[in-house]
């Protein structure tokens, strides 16, 4: 299986489908690797892009 890098885009909404109006922490877990990136304090009202995500 080949691995590639990708971009994860997130649009975060509350239970009423409104954009979040607070900061968020994103914790990613790769079940096959030991790389578990954490990004803290992102503006949840904007589209978030997390780069260098490994796709296998």
C-alpha positions, 0 to 999 in steps of 0.5 A: 500500500502506498502512502500519500500526503493529504489535506483534512478540511473541517467545517465545525458546527453546533447541534443547530448547524450554526458555525462554532463560535469558540476555539477548538482543539484537534487531536488526531490519532493514527492507528498504524503510526506513532504520530498523533498530532495535536493542534490547539486553540483554532478558531472553530468558526472558520474552515480548518485545514490540517496538512501533511495527513498521511493517506494509505 
